[in-house]
Amino acid sequence: MMVSACQQPGGNTTGSEYMPDMAHSVAYEANYYNYYYNNTWGTEDEYYKMVQPRHPVAGTVPYTGAGAKGASSAYNYGDTEEERLRAMSDVVNNPFKITDSGLATGKDLYNTFCAICHGENADGAGYLAREDGGKYLVAPANFLLDEFITATNGRYYHSIMKGRNLMGSYKDKLSYEERWQVIHYIRSLQAKEKNLAYNQTTNTLNNVEVPAGDIPVMAQAIGGNESHEGSHSHDGDAGHSHDGHDNDGHDTHSKTEHDGHDHDSGHEHEGHDHEIKGEHEHK
């Protein structure tokens, strides 16, 4: 009589496995159900629950690159030369106005992701392209050339989304708004090269991008000013606190309790003119 302790492989079976976890990982992949019956760490139902979709971590950038509130990140252009030319023709206006804060953000992102090749001045002389740096096989684009200055924003945006030549895509590195702020910053470097202006109040580089203009400042709780894009102009007196501002574009009169006196908005006191537009609750 013969007794066999092991099952031999054949057909659709791998035979007996002494340590199945060595060949069949208990790790799971999100949104992918691949339960293996020899895993003994939990039940099949428990595994199924573990692979269900989760809410993304706050502040992370999804694969689609969605970022800005109220703005679509859909980009319906393929990764071909024909589609690149179509994007250059279609994508003209930057959906975000020029702001000093946006240019500061664009500068940080540009120096992080772009400057190593294209150079801090956008002249194509980044560290990887210089003799004192790395060995880059293809010279990066020099954005200070006239062909790039006169190019539409679609040329830049398509390269960020799809990559160009040896440059890979950065759509998973930059959110929707971040891509456009990087483009704004490149434009500001081009304006600097031409001794032109490109900032929150003035754009003499082209007639496409729109400066945001003066952004009023909102008073803080204890003196000083805090800048909010699209907020209201208001000199900050010590002792004021602001809770729950609701800016809906309507003009209303607001009162501020200050040293026991009621002051209607729009009145001049302590040498400051107060112009408040929108609904404000002052406490």
PALUM-124939 format. One line per field, with one value per residue (C-alpha): residue in three letters; x, y, z. Coordinates in nm, 3 decimals. Example, Ala and Ser with C-alpha at 12.3 -4.5 7.8 and 13.67 -1.06 7.14 Angstrom:
REM residues 2
torvex = ALA  SER
c1 = 1.230  1.367
c2 = -0.450  -0.106
c3 = 0.780  0.714
REM end
This chain:
REM residues 283
torvex = MET  MET  VAL  SER  ALA  CYS  GLN  GLN  PRO  GLY  GLY  ASN  THR  THR  GLY  SER  GLU  TYR  MET  PRO  ASP  MET  ALA  HIS  SER  VAL  ALA  TYR  GLU  ALA  ASN  TYR  TYR  ASN  TYR  TYR  TYR  ASN  ASN  THR  TRP  GLY  THR  GLU  ASP  GLU  TYR  TYR  LYS  MET  VAL  GLN  PRO  ARG  HIS  PRO  VAL  ALA  GLY  THR  VAL  PRO  TYR  THR  GLY  ALA  GLY  ALA  LYS  GLY  ALA  SER  SER  ALA  TYR  ASN  TYR  GLY  ASP  THR  GLU  GLU  GLU  ARG  LEU  ARG  ALA  MET  SER  ASP  VAL  VAL  ASN  ASN  PRO  PHE  LYS  ILE  THR  ASP  SER  GLY  LEU  ALA  THR  GLY  LYS  ASP  LEU  TYR  ASN  THR  PHE  CYS  ALA  ILE  CYS  HIS  GLY  GLU  ASN  ALA  ASP  GLY  ALA  GLY  TYR  LEU  ALA  ARG  GLU  ASP  GLY  GLY  LYS  TYR  LEU  VAL  ALA  PRO  ALA  ASN  PHE  LEU  LEU  ASP  GLU  PHE  ILE  THR  ALA  THR  ASN  GLY  ARG  TYR  TYR  HIS  SER  ILE  MET  LYS  GLY  ARG  ASN  LEU  MET  GLY  SER  TYR  LYS  ASP  LYS  LEU  SER  TYR  GLU  GLU  ARG  TRP  GLN  VAL  ILE  HIS  TYR  ILE  ARG  SER  LEU  GLN  ALA  LYS  GLU  LYS  ASN  LEU  ALA  TYR  ASN  GLN  THR  THR  ASN  THR  LEU  ASN  ASN  VAL  GLU  VAL  PRO  ALA  GLY  ASP  ILE  PRO  VAL  MET  ALA  GLN  ALA  ILE  GLY  GLY  ASN  GLU  SER  HIS  GLU  GLY  SER  HIS  SER  HIS  ASP  GLY  ASP  ALA  GLY  HIS  SER  HIS  ASP  GLY  HIS  ASP  ASN  ASP  GLY  HIS  ASP  THR  HIS  SER  LYS  THR  GLU  HIS  ASP  GLY  HIS  ASP  HIS  ASP  SER  GLY  HIS  GLU  HIS  GLU  GLY  HIS  ASP  HIS  GLU  ILE  LYS  GLY  GLU  HIS  GLU  HIS  LYS
c1 = 0.000  0.136  0.044  0.122  0.143  0.172  -0.053  0.133  0.094  -0.095  -0.369  -0.508  -0.350  -0.011  -0.003  0.052  0.227  0.413  0.410  0.151  0.205  0.551  0.397  0.060  0.098  -0.158  -0.115  -0.408  -0.435  -0.694  -1.000  -0.877  -1.021  -0.770  -0.850  -0.657  -0.831  -0.513  -0.464  -0.564  -0.527  -0.895  -1.218  -1.309  -1.570  -1.313  -1.075  -1.352  -1.424  -1.057  -1.028  -1.328  -1.264  -1.170  -1.194  -0.863  -0.643  -0.703  -0.456  -0.347  -0.362  -0.564  -0.440  -0.676  -0.494  -0.811  -0.728  -0.903  -1.252  -1.513  -1.269  -1.257  -0.931  -1.058  -0.804  -0.937  -0.621  -0.418  -0.045  0.028  0.179  -0.157  -0.322  -0.042  -0.097  -0.471  -0.412  -0.183  -0.464  -0.746  -0.591  -0.518  -0.638  -0.507  -0.818  -0.650  -0.576  -0.225  -0.172  0.141  0.058  0.002  0.338  0.505  0.343  0.441  0.801  0.828  0.678  0.889  1.210  1.109  1.007  1.134  1.445  1.680  1.646  1.502  1.704  1.597  1.572  1.388  1.684  1.732  2.051  1.944  2.183  2.141  2.224  2.529  2.886  2.907  2.601  2.472  2.488  2.160  2.141  1.894  1.908  1.598  1.373  1.480  1.155  1.311  1.320  1.060  0.892  0.808  0.714  0.462  0.342  -0.004  -0.051  -0.158  0.203  0.305  -0.003  0.013  0.378  0.293  0.009  0.165  0.539  0.761  1.065  1.267  1.052  0.787  0.437  0.393  0.015  0.045  0.287  0.093  -0.273  -0.492  -0.431  -0.063  0.002  -0.143  0.049  0.372  0.280  0.213  0.558  0.722  0.546  0.683  1.037  0.977  0.855  1.164  1.385  1.207  1.205  0.827  0.581  0.390  0.237  -0.087  -0.151  0.017  0.078  0.266  0.393  0.075  -0.296  -0.407  -0.335  -0.540  -0.395  -0.616  -0.562  -0.575  -0.695  -0.840  -0.718  -0.935  -0.863  -0.738  -0.862  -0.572  -0.427  -0.237  -0.382  -0.454  -0.475  -0.759  -0.808  -1.149  -1.203  -1.281  -1.078  -1.077  -0.808  -0.750  -0.796  -0.688  -0.982  -1.177  -1.262  -1.438  -1.635  -1.801  -1.776  -2.021  -1.925  -2.203  -2.148  -2.435  -2.378  -2.503  -2.441  -2.253  -2.195  -1.885  -1.893  -1.584  -1.514  -1.886  -1.978  -2.165  -2.007  -2.189  -1.960  -1.847  -1.794  -1.450  -1.308  -0.954  -0.834  -0.926  -1.183  -1.378  -1.549  -1.713  -1.893  -2.059  -2.221  -1.995  -2.081  -1.858  -1.832
c2 = 0.000  0.341  0.671  1.003  1.316  1.561  1.641  1.648  1.943  1.901  2.051  2.354  2.279  2.373  2.073  2.090  2.398  2.382  2.759  2.910  3.263  3.258  3.229  3.395  3.727  3.826  4.186  4.329  4.579  4.852  4.808  4.465  4.142  3.856  3.648  3.321  3.049  2.933  3.271  3.217  3.567  3.646  3.544  3.599  3.856  4.049  4.056  4.174  4.469  4.562  4.609  4.838  5.197  5.452  5.829  5.990  6.144  6.516  6.725  6.448  6.483  6.210  6.052  6.272  6.578  6.750  7.042  7.374  7.408  7.475  7.408  7.102  6.915  6.717  6.723  6.567  6.567  6.263  6.207  6.265  6.550  6.622  6.646  6.867  7.110  7.102  7.185  7.472  7.610  7.555  7.624  7.996  8.165  8.091  8.027  8.189  8.560  8.683  8.725  8.782  8.481  8.267  8.373  8.285  7.942  7.900  7.992  7.728  7.460  7.562  7.551  7.211  7.036  7.241  7.442  7.143  7.113  7.441  7.660  7.895  8.174  7.952  7.982  7.607  7.610  7.392  7.193  6.877  7.064  7.255  7.135  7.160  6.940  6.623  6.486  6.557  6.409  6.662  7.035  7.144  7.409  7.770  7.946  8.288  8.240  8.434  8.116  8.024  8.376  8.402  8.042  7.985  7.843  7.516  7.445  7.449  7.280  6.992  6.928  6.922  6.678  6.448  6.514  6.617  6.443  6.309  6.498  6.284  6.385  6.589  6.563  6.339  6.581  6.906  6.975  7.159  7.503  7.435  7.365  7.701  7.886  7.736  7.869  8.212  8.207  8.111  8.408  8.635  8.517  8.589  8.937  8.995  8.899  9.157  9.425  9.406  9.378  9.067  9.086  9.127  9.478  9.496  9.270  9.420  9.084  8.989  9.060  8.714  8.680  8.905  9.068  9.032  9.395  9.529  9.259  9.427  9.323  9.203  9.307  9.041  8.983  9.167  9.434  9.370  9.265  8.931  8.904  8.706  8.686  8.825  8.955  9.307  9.620  9.707  9.865  9.649  9.825  9.640  9.488  9.389  9.027  8.879  8.557  8.377  8.620  8.544  8.723  8.692  9.009  9.210  9.555  9.584  9.819  9.663  9.785  9.725  9.746  9.947  10.104  10.105  10.300  10.183  10.283  10.239  10.097  10.358  10.615  10.762  10.712  10.723  10.852  10.535  10.494  10.172  10.033  9.701  9.517  9.185  9.056  9.070  8.970  9.162  9.065
c3 = 0.000  -0.097  0.071  -0.094  0.121  -0.163  -0.454  -0.782  -1.020  -1.339  -1.550  -1.368  -1.030  -0.898  -0.668  -0.296  -0.166  0.163  0.220  -0.018  0.114  -0.042  -0.388  -0.328  -0.154  0.103  -0.008  -0.197  -0.479  -0.445  -0.665  -0.781  -0.642  -0.649  -0.342  -0.305  -0.108  0.070  0.237  0.598  0.740  0.689  0.522  0.161  0.263  0.466  0.172  -0.058  0.173  0.189  -0.187  -0.219  -0.340  -0.075  -0.063  -0.167  0.100  0.134  -0.064  -0.298  -0.677  -0.854  -1.173  -1.375  -1.244  -1.126  -0.904  -0.926  -0.786  -1.048  -1.333  -1.552  -1.596  -1.893  -2.174  -2.491  -2.698  -2.796  -2.781  -3.150  -3.349  -3.510  -3.170  -3.040  -3.326  -3.262  -2.895  -2.992  -3.206  -2.957  -2.617  -2.608  -2.289  -1.944  -1.729  -1.428  -1.403  -1.330  -0.957  -0.752  -0.536  -0.846  -0.989  -0.658  -0.668  -1.032  -0.952  -0.679  -0.904  -1.204  -1.001  -0.865  -1.186  -1.481  -1.399  -1.382  -1.762  -1.889  -1.653  -1.377  -1.635  -1.889  -2.127  -2.171  -1.962  -1.672  -1.458  -1.664  -1.983  -1.857  -1.865  -1.488  -1.449  -1.605  -1.957  -2.133  -2.483  -2.621  -2.553  -2.355  -2.509  -2.466  -2.374  -2.431  -2.807  -3.004  -3.129  -2.770  -2.667  -2.951  -2.908  -2.765  -2.418  -2.577  -2.673  -2.306  -2.166  -2.414  -2.327  -1.957  -2.018  -2.276  -2.260  -2.549  -2.699  -2.401  -2.152  -1.989  -1.885  -1.568  -1.547  -1.241  -1.072  -1.116  -1.053  -1.301  -1.153  -1.086  -1.455  -1.548  -1.276  -1.411  -1.755  -1.603  -1.446  -1.776  -1.935  -1.662  -1.740  -2.108  -2.020  -1.807  -2.102  -2.319  -2.047  -2.036  -1.749  -1.649  -1.305  -1.115  -1.242  -1.583  -1.882  -2.174  -2.302  -2.488  -2.506  -2.393  -2.021  -1.794  -1.480  -1.175  -1.081  -0.728  -0.490  -0.180  0.160  0.447  0.804  1.043  1.392  1.557  1.336  1.013  0.682  0.522  0.144  -0.013  -0.388  -0.468  -0.110  0.004  0.082  0.449  0.668  0.975  1.311  1.624  1.803  1.493  1.433  1.132  1.137  0.846  0.556  0.279  -0.043  -0.295  -0.494  -0.336  -0.187  0.169  0.461  0.746  1.097  1.307  1.684  1.774  2.116  2.189  1.874  1.569  1.238  0.912  0.641  0.396  0.673  0.735  1.081  1.222  0.889  0.698  0.425  0.463  0.157  0.215  -0.059  0.009  0.325  0.633  0.988  1.228  1.585
REM end
